[in-house]
Amino acid sequence: MTLYDTSFIIDLINSDEGAKELANKADEEESVVAISAISVHEYLFGIRYRFHKTANFNEKLKAAIQELEQFDILPLDHEIAQISAEIHAVLARQGRQIGINDTYIAATALRYGFKLVTRNREHFNRIRDLEIVDY
């Protein structure tokens, strides 16, 4: 089982070879293709921020929403909030904090026992017991 980070979504949309290869493998294996609700926020924020004044904003937003529909979207729930609070506290005590959104995404992967697919190994390597797949 695998959780895909926002970096993967962006790379897949931008036709990154490594991301496409992983996506094809997931399709062949018919495995769960999940993202955190936090990745939905990050991706749509990027679309809204970058394209808000463009003539094709509505088209970009509609396409982004459709792109996200190919994933199972896992909500941020009480258990994930507890796990992320623990991760956040541990990293803060170590002086090795990462962005809070990455903390939520990692907690989602840990909550479900999923591997995390990301190209942001530098941040996610700081989290104990998180299995990372990069591309």
C-alpha positions in Angstrom: 0.0 0.0 0.0 1.3 3.4 -1.0 0.6 7.0 -0.2 1.8 9.6 -2.7 3.2 12.9 -1.7 2.3 16.2 -3.4 5.6 16.2 -5.2 4.6 13.0 -6.9 1.3 14.5 -8.1 3.1 17.5 -9.6 5.8 15.4 -11.2 3.2 13.0 -12.7 1.2 15.9 -14.2 4.4 17.3 -15.6 5.3 13.9 -17.2 8.3 13.2 -15.0 9.7 9.8 -16.3 10.2 8.4 -12.8 6.7 9.4 -11.6 5.1 8.0 -14.8 7.0 4.7 -14.3 5.8 4.4 -10.7 2.2 5.2 -11.8 2.3 2.6 -14.5 3.6 0.0 -12.1 0.8 0.9 -9.6 -1.8 0.5 -12.4 -0.4 -2.9 -13.4 -0.4 -4.1 -9.8 -3.9 -2.6 -9.3 -2.7 -1.3 -5.9 -4.3 1.4 -3.8 -3.3 4.8 -5.1 -3.9 7.2 -2.2 -3.1 10.7 -1.2 -3.6 12.8 1.9 -6.3 15.5 2.0 -3.3 17.7 2.8 -1.9 17.0 -0.7 -5.2 18.0 -2.2 -4.8 21.3 -0.4 -1.2 21.8 -1.5 -1.9 21.0 -5.1 -5.0 23.2 -5.4 -3.3 26.0 -3.5 -0.6 25.9 -6.1 -3.1 26.1 -9.0 -5.1 28.9 -7.3 -1.9 30.8 -6.5 -0.1 30.4 -9.8 -3.0 30.8 -12.2 -5.5 33.0 -10.4 -5.2 35.9 -12.8 -4.9 33.9 -16.0 -7.6 33.7 -18.7 -7.6 29.9 -18.3 -7.8 29.7 -14.5 -11.2 27.9 -14.5 -10.0 25.3 -16.9 -6.8 24.8 -14.9 -8.7 24.4 -11.7 -11.2 22.0 -13.2 -8.4 19.9 -14.7 -6.6 19.8 -11.4 -9.7 18.6 -9.6 -10.2 15.9 -12.2 -6.5 14.9 -11.8 -7.0 14.5 -8.1 -10.0 12.2 -8.6 -7.8 9.4 -9.8 -6.5 9.0 -6.2 -8.2 7.7 -3.1 -8.1 10.7 -0.8 -7.5 10.0 2.9 -8.9 12.5 5.4 -7.0 14.1 8.3 -8.7 12.5 11.3 -8.2 12.4 15.0 -5.7 9.5 14.9 -3.6 11.2 12.2 -3.6 14.4 14.3 -2.3 12.5 17.3 0.5 10.9 15.2 1.4 14.2 13.6 1.6 15.9 17.0 4.0 13.2 18.2 6.2 13.6 15.0 6.1 17.4 15.3 7.2 17.3 19.0 10.0 14.8 18.4 11.4 16.8 15.5 11.0 20.1 17.4 13.0 18.7 20.3 15.7 17.6 17.9 15.7 21.0 16.2 14.9 19.2 12.9 11.4 20.3 12.2 9.8 20.0 8.8 6.8 21.8 7.4 3.5 21.0 9.2 1.9 19.7 6.0 4.7 17.2 5.5 4.1 16.1 9.1 0.5 15.5 8.4 1.3 13.6 5.2 3.8 11.4 7.0 1.4 10.8 9.8 -1.2 9.7 7.3 1.2 7.2 5.8 2.1 5.9 9.3 -1.5 5.7 10.3 -2.4 3.4 7.4 0.9 1.5 7.3 1.6 2.8 3.8 4.9 3.5 2.2 5.4 7.2 1.1 6.3 8.0 -2.4 8.1 11.3 -2.6 11.1 13.1 -4.0 11.5 15.0 -0.7 13.6 12.4 1.0 15.5 15.1 3.0 12.5 16.0 5.1 10.8 12.7 5.3 13.9 10.8 6.3 13.7 12.5 9.7 10.6 10.6 10.6 11.2 7.3 12.4 9.5 4.2 11.0 8.4 5.9 7.8 9.2 3.8 4.7 10.0 6.1 1.7 10.0 5.2 -1.9 11.6 7.8 -4.2 11.9 8.0 -7.9 
